[in-house]
Amino acid sequence: MRPFGRSWAYWLLFLLLPAWFLAPVLGGRAIGQGIGFEIAADRWFNEPFDVLHADADLQVRPWRQVVLESWSAGQPAFWNPHQLLGVPLMANSQSAVFYPPHVVLGMLRVSPDASLSLLAWLHIALLGLGVAAMARRLGAEGHGPVVA
């Protein structure tokens, strides 16, 4: 059974709800606080700041940059030369060197900021489809799968 049937309203809702993740990509920005090492301490003490975003900005984004740059050169990122005197990047599960979307986005030379935003949109969109399909399978009808 298809989760959305033939209704255009469901497809429109499916595309519009996660569309706000695409706004940063179209505007040349990334999801998150967008801070760098040089201004991190200043912002933490002088402006309202959500510290939970710091990992994404200060750690995950640089890992993605190394991974995407390596895949754009046609090879996996075995080593991170920017941390300490170099550390094995592939040994860190959060760097996601062999995550298929990272491989594809790296080969397409997509920037780290755009790739983080595109992957956020993709994950939310797939989540919505999965929840709608599960709701249908559990017996939800009409607008139930969309609300779920």
Secondary structure, DSSP 8 states (H G I E B T S, - for coil): --SSTT-HHHHHHHHHGGGGGHHHHHTT--SS----HHHHHHHHHHS---GGGHHIIIIIHHHHHHHHHHHHTTS---EETTSTT-EESTT-GGG-TT-HHHHHHHHTT--HHHHHHHHHHHHHHHHHHHHHHHHHHTT--TTHHHH-
